[in-house]
Amino acid sequence: MRWPVMILAVLVVVLQYPLWLGKGGWLRVWDVDRQLQAQRDENYRLEQRNASLEEEVRDLKSGNDAIEERARYELGLTREGEIFVQIPQKATNRPEPVQ
């Protein structure tokens, strides 16, 4: 009675090995599924970025408002007759002077 049980146990282990550790086993399926989800997340992030860039390009092509806004904030340009006032922000990473 002992030999048939041992043979069946070995047979179960032999049959389970490809299921769990083989080329198309569950561990590989789980790993590929995890990679697929990571790629989907990355694709979604890139789609959002592309939509934002497309909107910015559309704004730049459609009128002067977007160009003027960029000139004001990125280059510090002003219109004729305007006065530009810049308030410096206190740097948080500079050490305070010793007193």
C-alpha positions in Angstrom: 0.0 0.0 0.0 2.9 2.3 0.6 4.4 2.1 -2.9 1.3 3.3 -4.8 1.0 6.3 -2.5 4.7 7.2 -3.1 4.3 6.7 -6.8 1.2 8.9 -6.9 3.0 11.6 -4.8 6.0 11.6 -7.2 3.6 11.7 -10.2 1.7 14.7 -8.7 5.0 16.6 -8.1 6.2 15.8 -11.7 2.9 17.0 -13.1 2.9 20.2 -11.0 6.5 21.2 -11.9 5.6 22.5 -15.4 2.5 24.2 -14.1 4.4 26.3 -11.6 8.0 26.6 -12.8 7.8 25.7 -16.5 8.1 27.9 -19.5 4.4 28.8 -19.5 3.9 28.3 -15.8 1.9 30.4 -13.4 4.9 32.2 -12.1 5.8 33.3 -15.6 2.1 34.3 -16.3 2.0 36.4 -13.1 5.3 38.1 -14.1 4.1 38.9 -17.6 0.8 40.2 -16.2 2.7 42.5 -13.8 4.9 43.8 -16.7 1.8 44.3 -18.8 0.1 46.4 -16.0 3.3 48.5 -15.6 3.4 49.1 -19.4 -0.3 50.1 -19.4 0.4 52.6 -16.6 3.3 54.0 -18.5 1.2 54.3 -21.7 -1.5 56.1 -19.8 1.0 58.6 -18.4 2.5 59.2 -21.8 -1.0 59.6 -23.4 -1.8 62.3 -20.8 1.5 64.1 -21.5 0.9 63.9 -25.3 -2.6 65.4 -24.8 -1.1 68.2 -22.8 1.6 68.9 -25.4 -1.0 68.8 -28.2 -3.1 71.3 -26.4 -0.1 73.6 -25.9 0.8 73.3 -29.6 -2.9 74.1 -30.5 -2.8 77.2 -28.3 0.5 78.4 -29.8 -0.8 78.0 -33.3 -4.2 79.6 -32.7 -3.3 83.0 -31.3 -0.9 85.3 -29.7 -2.2 84.9 -26.1 -0.2 81.7 -25.5 2.9 83.2 -27.0 2.5 86.4 -24.9 2.1 84.4 -21.8 5.2 82.4 -22.4 7.2 85.6 -23.2 6.0 87.2 -20.0 6.6 84.2 -17.6 9.6 82.5 -19.2 11.5 85.5 -20.6 10.3 88.3 -18.4 9.2 90.5 -21.3 6.7 93.3 -20.9 4.5 95.4 -23.2 5.3 98.9 -24.0 4.5 101.2 -21.1 4.3 98.4 -18.5 6.6 98.2 -15.5 8.0 94.9 -14.5 8.3 94.2 -10.7 10.0 91.1 -9.5 9.7 90.0 -5.9 12.5 87.6 -5.0 11.5 84.5 -3.1 13.5 83.6 0.0 15.7 80.6 -0.7 15.1 77.8 1.7 18.3 75.9 1.0 20.7 78.8 1.8 22.2 78.8 5.3 21.3 81.8 7.5 24.1 84.2 8.3 25.7 83.7 11.7 25.2 86.5 14.2 
